[in-house]
Amino acid sequence: MQNCCTTTLGVAVLNYITSILNHRRVKKILFGFIISAFAISSCNDDYFNPDIDDKHMDKIGYNVNIADNDEFQSRGSSTNTHITVNKLDATIGGKDLYLHTVVKDTISKEALARKFSKSMSRGTITDSESIDEIAVSAIVINDSEAPKGWPATGDAQMYMNNEPVYEDYNWTTGRYWPQEQDSIRFYAYSPVGALDDESQDYTKGLPNMSNNEPGFYYRVSDNIEEQQDLLVAAAQYEGNYCKPAQINMCHALTAVEIHISEDVTDFTLYELTLSGIENEGIYGYKFIRNEEDVNSKDAGSWTLNDTDGQLASYQIYNNAEGLELTGTEVNLSENNLLLLLMPQELNESATISLRGRDGVLDKDVTLRAQIGGNGEEWEKGKHVIYNLTFSSTKIDYFIEVNVPNAANA
């Protein structure tokens, strides 16, 4: 009798389910179920099943940290920043207005010294102390070459598909390490709920990927308060490693803040908007093979989706009563925390707009600062701060880090 649990039946089941899912939303909700059903109906032909015996009973576990933050902390009391100053075609009370762009080389919770030390928002950044969950996918390959597809085919097999792992359970899983002749490659992201069901369609990004590594679709939330610090990692180990795998998560987005310096006065702010921003794309993992470090950092990149000119706009401040600027510095991102946005080369329409009342001229005005064009870019894992000021002087901004005394550690 023919086994009812065959690959042919699995394909038929998949085709039938797909044929009745004509609505995009239904596909989005049930994608994970379809993958699971197909895997079961095909008797796991495409999924790796380790041979478990008395000599091979080690379950996979992880050590998880944030690579960027840990390197930042280890450098001591400061980190690199890049500062540019541009004069705007805008004035307040007849005074020229300048935009200082400060780019930190890592996203962290540490306060930016000088003018920003008291108003820095801290609520949305994840570090090694606060990360408590990751989602992991994995493939097993019988040599060290790149996999030939996703889900894996040929000599590469899928082993995990978006499986959540939690610090509360000591980063342990119910999965076993593969055999000695195998290698296992992990692809992780955090937080677990950062991707919707549509994002978990790893095949969606393959045409844009190099080396056939997997990828996922991601869209930044229009609601600033719902934006998340998306983290990613890729790592490879030998099949018989049988110790906790080190997973070094990296920040996948760009943190953005907007400040108005304390020297800006005689202005009542009604509205501030950041506009002309790309907000969706496909992230493609790229594993760096390093013979001295089997857990090299993920060097993946974003491929932005073609949005047909439909760019995102984020309203950072909006109050009909207005905010009177009287000589106290204002962090306009503070109430809504940081903006966590898609890394991108900023186009010429990327703009910071302020609508308010010029107290000297006694009239309503709209001021605009173009932040895009000329190769301006938000890089993955960077922290960008825009400071509007009357000062044309480049301030030596730096990051102040409190590092515990080694003698007291």
C-alpha positions as CSV (number, residue, x, y, z in Angstrom):
1,M,0.0,0.0,0.0
2,Q,1.3,3.4,-0.9
3,N,2.2,5.5,2.1
4,C,-0.3,8.3,2.5
5,C,2.4,10.5,3.9
6,T,4.2,11.2,0.7
7,T,5.8,14.2,-0.9
8,T,3.2,14.0,-3.7
9,L,0.4,14.3,-1.3
10,G,2.1,17.1,0.5
11,V,2.4,19.1,-2.8
12,A,-1.2,18.4,-3.6
13,V,-2.3,19.6,-0.2
14,L,-0.2,22.7,-0.5
15,N,-1.6,23.4,-4.0
16,Y,-5.2,23.0,-2.8
17,I,-4.8,25.3,0.1
18,T,-3.0,27.9,-2.0
19,S,-5.8,27.8,-4.6
20,I,-8.5,28.8,-2.1
21,L,-6.4,31.6,-0.5
22,N,-7.1,34.3,-3.0
23,H,-7.2,37.1,-0.5
24,R,-3.8,38.6,0.5
25,R,-4.8,39.0,4.1
26,V,-5.8,35.3,4.4
27,K,-2.5,34.3,2.9
28,K,-0.8,36.5,5.4
29,I,-2.5,35.0,8.4
30,L,-2.2,31.3,7.4
31,F,1.3,31.2,5.9
32,G,2.9,29.7,8.9
33,F,0.2,27.0,9.1
34,I,0.7,26.1,5.4
35,I,4.4,25.6,6.0
36,S,3.7,23.4,9.0
37,A,1.1,21.4,7.3
38,F,3.3,20.8,4.2
39,A,6.2,19.7,6.4
40,I,4.0,17.1,8.2
41,S,2.3,15.8,5.1
42,S,5.6,15.3,3.3
43,C,6.9,13.3,6.3
44,N,9.6,16.0,6.8
45,D,11.4,15.1,3.6
46,D,12.7,18.7,3.5
47,Y,13.3,19.0,7.3
48,F,16.3,17.7,9.1
49,N,15.8,15.0,11.7
50,P,18.9,14.3,13.8
51,D,19.7,10.7,14.8
52,I,19.3,10.6,18.5
53,D,21.2,8.0,20.6
54,D,22.8,7.6,23.9
55,K,26.0,9.3,22.6
56,H,24.2,12.2,21.0
57,M,21.7,13.8,23.4
58,D,22.9,17.4,23.6
59,K,20.1,20.0,23.1
60,I,20.8,23.3,21.4
61,G,21.1,26.3,23.7
62,Y,22.3,29.9,23.2
63,N,24.3,32.7,24.7
64,V,22.6,35.9,23.5
65,N,23.9,39.5,23.6
66,I,23.9,42.7,21.6
67,A,27.2,42.9,19.7
68,D,27.1,46.6,18.9
69,N,26.4,47.6,22.5
70,D,29.0,45.3,24.1
71,E,31.7,46.6,21.7
72,F,30.6,50.2,22.5
73,Q,30.9,49.6,26.3
74,S,34.3,47.9,25.9
75,R,35.7,51.0,24.3
76,G,35.5,53.0,27.6
77,S,34.4,56.6,28.0
78,S,33.6,57.7,24.4
79,T,32.5,56.6,21.0
80,N,33.0,58.1,17.5
81,T,30.6,60.7,16.2
82,H,30.4,62.4,12.8
83,I,29.1,66.0,12.8
84,T,28.0,68.2,10.0
85,V,26.6,71.8,10.1
86,N,24.3,73.2,7.4
87,K,22.8,76.7,7.2
88,L,19.1,76.5,6.4
89,D,17.1,78.7,4.1
90,A,15.0,79.7,7.1
91,T,15.2,82.3,9.9
92,I,13.5,83.0,13.2
93,G,13.2,86.6,14.1
94,G,15.6,87.5,11.4
95,K,18.3,85.1,12.8
96,D,19.8,82.4,10.6
97,L,18.9,78.8,11.6
98,Y,21.4,75.9,11.3
99,L,21.0,72.1,11.4
100,H,23.6,70.1,13.2
101,T,23.6,66.4,12.2
102,V,25.2,64.2,14.7
103,V,25.8,60.5,13.7
104,K,26.8,58.1,16.5
105,D,28.5,54.9,15.4
106,T,26.2,52.7,17.4
107,I,22.7,52.6,18.9
108,S,22.9,52.6,22.7
109,K,21.1,53.8,25.8
110,E,24.0,55.9,26.9
111,A,23.4,59.7,27.2
112,L,24.8,62.1,24.6
113,A,26.9,64.5,26.6
114,R,26.8,68.3,26.4
115,K,23.4,69.7,25.4
116,F,21.6,66.4,25.1
117,S,22.7,64.7,28.4
118,K,19.4,65.5,30.2
119,S,16.9,65.0,27.5
120,M,18.1,61.8,25.8
121,S,15.2,59.3,25.3
122,R,16.0,55.8,26.6
123,G,12.8,53.8,26.3
124,T,13.0,51.8,23.1
125,I,16.6,50.6,22.8
126,T,17.5,47.0,23.6
127,D,20.8,46.0,25.1
128,S,22.4,42.8,26.4
129,E,20.8,43.3,29.8
130,S,17.3,43.8,28.5
131,I,17.0,41.4,25.6
132,D,14.8,38.5,26.7
133,E,13.6,36.7,23.5
134,I,14.7,35.8,20.0
135,A,13.2,33.9,17.1
136,V,15.5,31.4,15.4
137,S,15.4,29.6,12.0
138,A,18.1,27.2,11.1
139,I,19.4,24.9,8.3
140,V,21.7,21.9,8.5
141,I,24.2,21.4,5.7
142,N,26.6,18.4,5.2
143,D,29.5,20.6,4.2
144,S,30.6,24.2,4.7
145,E,29.2,25.6,1.4
146,A,26.3,28.0,1.2
147,P,22.9,26.4,1.1
148,K,21.3,25.9,-2.3
149,G,17.9,27.3,-1.4
150,W,15.3,28.3,1.2
151,P,13.6,26.3,2.5
152,A,16.6,24.1,1.9
153,T,17.0,21.6,-0.9
154,G,19.7,19.2,-2.0
155,D,22.4,18.9,0.7
156,A,20.8,21.6,2.9
157,Q,17.8,20.9,5.1
158,M,15.6,23.2,7.1
159,Y,15.7,22.5,10.8
160,M,14.0,25.4,12.6
161,N,11.4,27.9,11.3
162,N,10.9,31.0,13.4
163,E,11.1,29.2,16.7
164,P,10.9,31.4,19.8
165,V,13.6,31.1,22.5
166,Y,13.4,32.9,25.9
167,E,15.8,34.0,28.5
168,D,13.4,32.9,31.2
169,Y,14.1,29.3,30.0
170,N,17.9,30.0,30.0
171,W,17.9,30.3,26.2
172,T,17.4,26.5,25.8
173,T,15.5,24.7,23.1
174,G,14.0,21.2,22.6
175,R,16.2,20.7,19.5
176,Y,19.3,18.5,19.4
177,W,22.7,19.3,17.8
178,P,23.2,17.6,14.4
179,Q,25.8,15.0,13.7
180,E,29.6,15.5,13.4
181,Q,29.6,15.5,9.6
182,D,27.0,18.4,9.5
183,S,27.1,22.1,10.0
184,I,24.2,24.2,11.3
185,R,23.5,27.8,10.4
186,F,21.3,29.9,12.6
187,Y,19.3,33.0,11.5
188,A,17.8,35.0,14.3
189,Y,15.8,38.2,14.9
190,S,14.2,39.9,17.9
191,P,11.7,40.7,19.3
192,V,9.7,37.6,18.5
193,G,6.6,39.6,17.5
194,A,8.5,42.0,15.2
195,L,7.6,40.2,12.1
196,D,4.0,39.5,11.0
197,D,3.0,36.3,9.2
198,E,3.7,37.7,5.8
199,S,7.2,38.6,6.9
200,Q,7.9,35.0,7.6
201,D,7.8,34.1,3.9
202,Y,11.5,33.7,3.5
203,T,11.2,33.0,-0.2
204,K,9.8,36.4,-0.8
205,G,13.3,38.1,-0.7
206,L,15.3,35.5,-2.5
207,P,15.6,37.3,-5.9
208,N,17.3,40.1,-4.0
209,M,19.7,37.9,-2.0
210,S,23.3,36.9,-2.6
211,N,24.4,33.4,-1.9
212,N,20.8,32.3,-1.5
213,E,20.7,33.4,2.1
214,P,17.2,33.9,3.6
215,G,15.5,37.2,4.1
216,F,12.3,38.7,5.5
217,Y,10.0,41.6,4.6
218,Y,9.7,44.4,7.2
219,R,7.6,47.6,7.4
220,V,8.3,50.3,9.9
221,S,5.2,51.2,11.9
222,D,3.5,54.5,11.1
223,N,3.0,54.9,14.9
224,I,6.2,56.1,16.5
225,E,5.3,54.6,19.8
226,E,4.9,51.1,18.2
227,Q,8.3,51.2,16.4
228,Q,10.6,48.5,17.7
229,D,14.4,48.0,18.0
230,L,14.7,45.2,15.4
231,L,17.8,43.0,16.0
232,V,19.3,40.3,13.7
233,A,22.1,37.7,13.8
234,A,23.6,34.9,11.8
235,A,25.9,32.2,13.1
236,Q,27.3,28.9,12.0
237,Y,28.6,26.0,14.1
238,E,29.8,22.4,13.5
239,G,27.2,19.8,14.0
240,N,28.8,18.3,17.1
241,Y,29.5,21.7,18.8
242,C,27.3,20.6,21.7
243,K,27.8,23.8,23.8
244,P,25.7,27.0,23.9
245,A,25.9,28.8,20.5
246,Q,26.9,32.5,20.8
247,I,24.3,34.7,19.1
248,N,25.5,38.2,18.7
249,M,22.5,40.3,17.8
250,C,23.0,43.6,15.8
251,H,20.7,46.5,15.4
252,A,19.0,46.4,12.0
253,L,17.4,49.8,11.9
254,T,18.5,53.5,12.3
255,A,17.7,55.4,15.5
256,V,16.6,59.0,14.8
257,E,16.0,62.0,17.2
258,I,15.2,65.6,16.6
259,H,16.2,68.4,19.0
260,I,15.7,72.2,19.2
261,S,18.6,73.8,21.0
262,E,18.2,76.0,24.0
263,D,19.5,79.1,22.0
264,V,16.3,79.1,19.8
265,T,13.8,81.5,21.3
266,D,11.0,83.8,20.2
267,F,9.2,80.9,18.5
268,T,6.0,79.0,19.3
269,L,6.0,75.5,17.8
270,Y,2.7,74.0,16.7
271,E,3.8,71.0,14.6
272,L,6.9,69.2,13.6
273,T,7.0,66.5,10.9
274,L,9.6,64.2,9.4
275,S,8.6,63.3,5.8
276,G,9.8,61.8,2.6
277,I,11.1,58.6,4.3
278,E,11.2,55.0,2.9
279,N,9.5,52.7,5.3
280,E,9.6,49.1,4.0
281,G,11.9,46.6,2.5
282,I,13.5,43.2,2.5
283,Y,16.3,42.3,4.9
284,G,18.7,39.8,3.5
285,Y,21.0,37.9,5.9
286,K,24.6,37.6,4.8
287,F,26.7,35.3,6.8
288,I,30.4,36.2,7.1
289,R,32.5,33.1,7.2
290,N,35.5,33.6,9.4
291,E,37.8,30.6,10.3
292,E,38.9,32.2,13.5
293,D,35.3,33.1,14.6
294,V,32.5,30.8,13.8
295,N,30.0,33.4,15.0
296,S,30.9,36.4,12.9
297,K,28.5,39.3,12.9
298,D,25.6,39.3,10.4
299,A,26.5,41.6,7.6
300,G,23.1,41.6,6.0
301,S,21.6,44.6,4.1
302,W,18.2,46.1,3.2
303,T,16.7,46.2,-0.3
304,L,14.0,48.9,-0.2
305,N,10.7,48.1,-1.8
306,D,9.4,50.2,-4.7
307,T,6.7,52.3,-3.1
308,D,5.8,54.2,-6.3
309,G,6.6,57.5,-4.5
310,Q,4.4,56.8,-1.5
311,L,6.9,57.9,1.1
312,A,6.2,57.9,4.9
313,S,5.6,60.9,7.1
314,Y,6.0,60.9,10.9
315,Q,4.3,63.6,13.0
316,I,6.6,64.1,15.9
317,Y,4.8,67.0,17.6
318,N,1.4,68.4,17.1
319,N,-0.3,70.7,19.6
320,A,-2.8,73.5,18.7
321,E,-1.9,75.4,21.9
322,G,1.8,75.4,20.8
323,L,5.1,74.9,22.6
324,E,6.8,78.2,23.4
325,L,10.5,78.1,23.1
326,T,12.0,80.2,25.9
327,G,15.6,79.1,26.2
328,T,15.3,75.6,27.4
329,E,16.4,72.8,25.1
330,V,13.7,70.6,23.7
331,N,13.9,66.9,22.7
332,L,11.0,66.6,20.3
333,S,11.3,62.8,20.2
334,E,11.1,62.5,24.0
335,N,7.4,61.9,24.5
336,N,7.2,59.4,21.7
337,L,10.6,57.9,22.4
338,L,13.1,57.4,19.5
339,L,12.2,57.0,15.9
340,L,13.5,53.6,14.7
341,L,13.5,53.8,10.9
342,M,14.6,52.0,7.8
343,P,18.2,52.4,6.8
344,Q,18.4,54.2,3.5
345,E,19.9,56.7,1.2
346,L,17.8,59.8,1.9
347,N,16.1,61.2,-1.2
348,E,15.8,64.9,-1.8
349,S,12.2,65.0,-0.4
350,A,13.4,63.9,3.0
351,T,12.6,66.9,5.2
352,I,12.1,68.2,8.7
353,S,9.3,70.7,8.8
354,L,8.3,73.1,11.6
355,R,5.1,75.0,11.7
356,G,4.8,77.7,14.3
357,R,4.7,81.4,15.1
358,D,7.6,83.8,14.8
359,G,7.4,85.9,17.9
360,V,9.6,88.7,16.5
361,L,7.8,89.0,13.2
362,D,4.5,88.2,14.9
363,K,3.3,85.9,12.1
364,D,2.8,82.2,11.4
365,V,5.6,80.5,9.5
366,T,6.7,77.1,8.2
367,L,10.4,76.3,8.3
368,R,11.9,73.4,6.3
369,A,15.2,71.6,6.6
370,Q,16.1,69.3,3.8
371,I,18.0,66.3,5.2
372,G,18.2,64.2,2.0
373,G,20.0,64.3,-1.3
374,N,23.8,64.6,-2.0
375,G,24.4,61.0,-0.8
376,E,23.1,61.5,2.7
377,E,22.4,58.1,4.2
378,W,21.0,56.5,7.4
379,E,23.2,53.4,8.0
380,K,22.1,50.2,9.8
381,G,22.9,50.3,13.5
382,K,23.6,54.1,13.6
383,H,22.1,56.7,15.8
384,V,21.3,60.0,14.1
385,I,20.5,63.2,16.0
386,Y,19.3,66.4,14.3
387,N,19.7,69.6,16.3
388,L,18.2,72.9,15.2
389,T,20.1,75.9,16.5
390,F,21.1,79.5,15.9
391,S,24.8,78.5,16.3
392,S,27.0,77.9,13.2
393,T,29.8,76.5,15.4
394,K,30.4,72.7,15.3
395,I,30.1,71.5,18.9
396,D,32.4,68.6,19.9
397,Y,29.6,66.2,20.8
398,F,30.7,63.1,22.5
399,I,29.2,60.1,24.3
400,E,29.6,59.7,28.0
401,V,29.7,56.1,29.2
402,N,29.9,55.0,32.8
403,V,32.1,51.9,32.8
404,P,32.5,50.0,36.1
405,N,35.9,50.1,37.7
406,A,37.6,46.8,36.9
407,A,38.9,46.5,40.4
408,N,35.3,46.6,41.7
409,A,33.8,44.4,39.1
